[in-house]
Amino acid sequence: MFLGICMIWAYRLSHVPSEPRHGPIWVWSGLLAAELWFGLYWVLMQACRWSLVYRRTFKDRLSHKYEKDLPGVDIFVCTADPAIEPPMMVINTVLSVMAYNYPPEKISIYLSDDAGSNITYYALLEASQFAKHWIPFCRRFVVEPRLPAAYFRSPSSDQLSANGKNEELSAIKKLYEDMKNRIEAAHELGWISEDIRSKHKEFSQWDSYISRHDHDTFLEILIDRTTRKAMDAEGNALPTLVYMAREKRPQYFHNFKAGAMNALIRVSSAISNGRIILNVDCDMYSNNSESIRDALCFFMDEERGDEIAYVQFPQNFENVTKNEQYSGSLRVTFEVEFHGSDGQGGMFYDGSGCFHRRDALCGKKISRKVKARWSENSGIDQNGGIYKPEELKKLASCSYEENTEWGREMGLKYGCPVEDMITGLSIQYRGWRTVYFNPRRNAFLGVVPTTLLQSLVQHKRWSEGEFQILLSRYSPAWHGLGKISPGLIMCYLACCLRAPNCLPTLYYTIIPSLCLLKGISLFPEVTSPWFIPFGFVIFCKYAYSLAEYLWSGGTVLGWWNDQRMWLYKRTSCYLFAAIETVAKLLGCSKPAFVITSKVAEDGVTRRYEKEMMEFGATSPMFTILTILALLNLVCFLGAALNGFASGGAGFFGSMSLQAILCAVLILINLPIYHGILRKDEGKMPISTTVASTVIALSACTIFVSF
């Protein structure tokens, strides 16, 4: 494969055009630069495939040897906006992690609500009461999954009913539905009734609430392990449950999710101080009640466990369609590339579903001389935390981090849209090992974006943050030398260079098609020996890609959709990510964090389930995609007419490879042509279609004229 790539480079260098029919020299030089980039980027991507590592745990051995010394685990759940992250979804996630198969007195759950919503607090208050019945129900019937909403619609609940346990199932279902109705009624109203407020005095904290960006710290321990009330319906211990909304003031920059996580680290250290921290997004629920024990198999390994900073689980999704219209599951990434990264000596911190060693997350360097004693601090201090409630609130105040190392050397890093990746990278620089574990039963399940725009916006944030890391002081290109393995550096660079991919991809999707329209040949004829490396590289690249996708559990049509999204991301959101990164370096743009909506309208959901591409809204990214789609269509039709008029000599001879490339781009863009002609609410906006048509026709006319 690499030999074929080198032959393509050799062709470009040895066939620099000297005649006008081969076009201006800049056209040829641009193709050489694009092909050099594609070739070198392909080499970087192979580092994620050289040494795949697949791990297995033995939880029975862990239980046999360390059951009495299991460490305390603090679980962080983060939410930021009840409008796009509904409270019912949030508390379902909380209930799923409260019900882990793990000693409940050693689990503490912390919900960070960055909106400071009393509706979210009320939902958690209701969940704390329902948990007294749900947790013993899960324990008694070995429930999987332990998310109530998912369990009640799963075959497992039907099986339980068939086994003569219908009375218990109906009772717990009724408790859940009653709770759900109360929470959704409050959410719909947008306020908490006076009756509820009078019963729970802690709602008085919201009397000082001004807005989601201007309020005091709200902190409440709903289930306190230091009291006798922390018992479930069967008299067993319950996990600690804490609600926190950190202080927000307009004059302070709050650092988005990273700021919330750092506040949680400080507050939890004063309440439970679990030595292991799990963080999950509010839409990423626990699907495997054994995940904590899986992670501890690595942390408590007698040989190298003390070197491990975090164990990252894959993010799997429950709402993916059969052929994944938006390629949202990142199937190859989780099933292949992350295993390859693990084989190179480390794994990215992926932001959710990650178990951390608290010391490593707080900035401690690795020490191979001191062995961890897991029997120390294996649960919550029965005498309570060392801080009073008001002192706890100070830990989540706006001013607490002033003149400290928080956000720099301690906790999650600030100043980057992908705070997770840069934090994981800095941990690895300090000598810690990291692990990727992909169990047979998915550990966590979430939801993928259900519209094209949501998907592109999400990837824009990711690629923008990764590009910023490349240009920062944490860049793996130079700061990683000697600190992490060369293979892992290559894996990180493959991520950090996603945004710059936009330039060669845009060049390759525009210039060859325009030259096809003008009759300029840019590739060797089919009868030329130089055609062989082009054909060989194209066949090998896409045959291997298809095989890899199918091996990862996908479908042929799913692979085709994945190729489409590969093109769409590179020509739209990666372009804006690159532009915004440069603008930030020049001081022309401020940091922003866009939350992906977890709520979809009924019409959007129906079209998503039918695998119809959703447009509906105006966006500069849609304009670019439509321009490219129409430009390639015009170029292909114009070249075909010219070719047939001249007997097909050019179209089917010297420019056949260009014609194939243009035709493939047209096939990839079929959903856009369909979106232009559709009549439903998910169609391409008329304004986008008109503007794109004018620009595409103008570009073709201008290029042909000169």
Disulfide bonds with the S-S distance in Angstrom:
none
